[in-house]
Amino acid sequence: MRLPDLDNLRIVHYPDPVLKKVCAPVEAFGPDLKALADKMLAIMHEAEGAGLSAPQVGIPIRLFVCNPTDEPGNDLISVNPRLIELTGAEEKEEGCLSIPGVTVTMRRATHAVMEAWDADGKPFQKTGQDLEARIWQHETNHLDGRLISDNMATTDEIANRRAVRQLEAEYAAAGRA
């Protein structure tokens, strides 16, 4: 895997088209992937987020990082994740680092089992509850090109209209539209 300049890695915002891409599986593990994941963790913590996927930093590969507690020992790197069991359900408001200022009521499973690999290519299976399960679902949606804005009810659309228009205007003003 050829990495972009990690010093210039940043969170990309809606409506950047990379956020709507279905991401490619990671095939090469090792130091470059670990460096990317570590940089993503640093960006996520700096932005005070609980999760961050590779497409959110402009790289359309199946990788996300998360930390539901913000405790240093709870950082998780998930490569080629697959949610193999989802049970329970709860509706809660969610935000997204790539769609700042927007919150959407999302129905998510409260219990999840995930199979993934770490940055060194070692497979693992992990069970998550509540916030952790919600984060995994949110980030896995990113890897499939789906955003919380894709699930907005009419009330969410109305409540977030100004913030969405502002993001679209900023994107166009930067010459990316």
C-alpha positions in Angstrom: 0.0 0.0 0.0 1.4 3.4 -1.0 0.6 6.0 1.7 -0.3 9.6 1.1 1.8 12.1 3.0 0.7 11.4 6.6 1.6 14.9 7.8 -1.1 16.4 5.5 -3.8 13.8 6.3 -7.0 15.6 7.4 -10.6 14.8 7.8 -12.6 15.3 4.6 -16.0 16.8 4.8 -19.3 16.1 3.1 -20.0 16.3 0.1 -16.5 15.0 -0.9 -17.2 12.0 -3.2 -14.7 9.7 -1.4 -17.2 9.5 1.4 -19.7 7.8 -0.9 -17.3 5.2 -2.3 -17.5 1.5 -1.4 -14.0 0.9 0.0 -11.5 -1.7 -1.3 -10.3 -4.5 1.0 -6.8 -4.1 2.5 -4.4 -6.6 1.1 -1.1 -5.4 2.4 -0.4 -5.4 6.2 2.6 -4.1 8.0 4.4 -0.9 9.0 2.7 1.4 6.4 -0.7 0.3 7.4 0.2 0.7 11.1 1.5 4.2 10.5 -1.7 5.2 8.7 -3.8 3.7 11.5 -1.8 5.5 14.2 -2.1 8.8 12.4 -5.9 8.2 12.1 -6.1 7.6 15.8 -4.2 10.8 16.5 -6.5 12.8 14.2 -9.6 11.1 15.8 -8.4 12.0 19.3 -7.5 15.6 18.3 -11.0 16.0 16.8 -12.6 14.5 20.0 -14.2 11.7 18.0 -15.0 8.1 19.0 -14.2 6.6 15.5 -12.7 7.4 12.2 -12.7 5.5 8.9 -10.1 5.6 6.2 -12.4 7.2 3.7 -12.9 10.1 6.2 -9.2 10.9 5.6 -9.6 10.5 1.8 -8.3 6.9 1.5 -11.0 4.4 0.2 -9.8 1.3 2.0 -11.6 -0.9 4.6 -10.0 0.4 7.7 -11.3 2.2 10.8 -10.1 3.1 14.2 -12.1 3.8 17.3 -12.0 4.3 21.0 -15.4 4.4 22.8 -13.9 5.5 26.2 -11.2 7.9 25.2 -8.9 5.9 27.5 -5.4 5.4 25.9 -5.5 1.6 26.2 -8.8 1.3 24.4 -7.7 2.3 20.9 -8.8 -0.3 18.3 -7.6 -0.7 14.8 -10.0 -2.7 12.6 -8.9 -3.8 9.1 -11.4 -5.4 6.7 -14.1 -5.5 9.5 -17.2 -7.6 9.1 -20.1 -7.4 11.5 -21.3 -11.0 11.8 -24.0 -10.5 14.5 -26.2 -7.6 15.3 -28.9 -7.8 18.0 -31.1 -5.4 20.0 -32.0 -1.9 18.8 -31.9 1.6 20.1 -32.5 5.0 18.6 -30.0 7.7 19.5 -28.6 10.9 17.9 -25.3 10.5 16.1 -22.9 13.0 14.7 -20.0 12.5 12.3 -16.6 14.1 12.0 -17.1 14.4 8.3 -20.4 16.1 8.6 -19.7 18.7 11.4 -22.8 20.4 12.8 -25.2 17.6 11.7 -26.9 15.1 14.0 -29.2 12.4 12.9 -31.4 10.0 14.9 -30.1 6.5 14.0 -31.6 3.1 14.9 -28.6 0.8 15.6 -28.1 -2.6 17.1 -27.1 -2.5 20.8 -24.9 -5.7 20.5 -22.4 -6.5 17.8 -19.9 -9.2 17.0 -17.1 -8.1 14.6 -14.5 -10.1 12.8 -11.5 -8.0 11.6 -7.7 -8.0 11.4 -5.2 -5.7 13.2 -2.6 -3.7 11.3 -0.2 -6.6 11.4 -2.7 -8.9 9.7 -3.6 -10.9 12.8 -7.4 -11.8 12.8 -9.6 -11.2 15.8 -13.2 -11.4 16.9 -14.6 -8.9 19.3 -18.0 -8.3 21.0 -19.3 -4.8 21.6 -22.2 -3.4 23.5 -24.0 -0.1 23.3 -21.7 2.8 22.3 -18.9 0.5 21.0 -21.4 -1.5 18.9 -22.9 1.8 17.6 -19.4 3.1 16.6 -18.6 -0.1 14.7 -21.8 0.1 12.8 -21.3 3.8 12.0 -17.7 3.2 10.8 -18.6 0.1 8.8 -21.3 2.2 7.1 -18.5 4.6 6.0 -16.6 1.7 4.5 -19.7 0.9 2.4 -20.1 4.5 1.3 -23.1 5.2 3.5 -23.4 8.3 5.7 -25.7 9.2 8.6 -27.2 11.9 6.2 -28.4 9.1 4.0 -30.8 8.0 6.8 -32.3 11.4 7.7 -36.0 11.5 8.5 -37.8 14.6 7.4 -37.4 16.2 10.9 -33.6 15.6 10.7 -33.5 17.1 7.2 -35.2 20.2 8.4 -33.1 20.5 11.5 -29.8 20.0 9.6 -30.6 21.9 6.4 -28.5 25.0 7.2 -25.5 22.9 8.3 -25.6 20.7 5.2 -26.0 23.7 2.8 -23.0 25.4 4.6 -20.8 22.3 4.0 -21.8 22.1 0.4 -21.0 25.8 -0.1 -17.6 25.4 1.6 -16.8 22.5 -0.6 -17.8 24.4 -3.8 -15.9 27.5 -2.6 -12.8 25.4 -2.2 -13.1 24.5 -5.9 -13.9 20.9 -5.3 -17.5 20.8 -6.6 
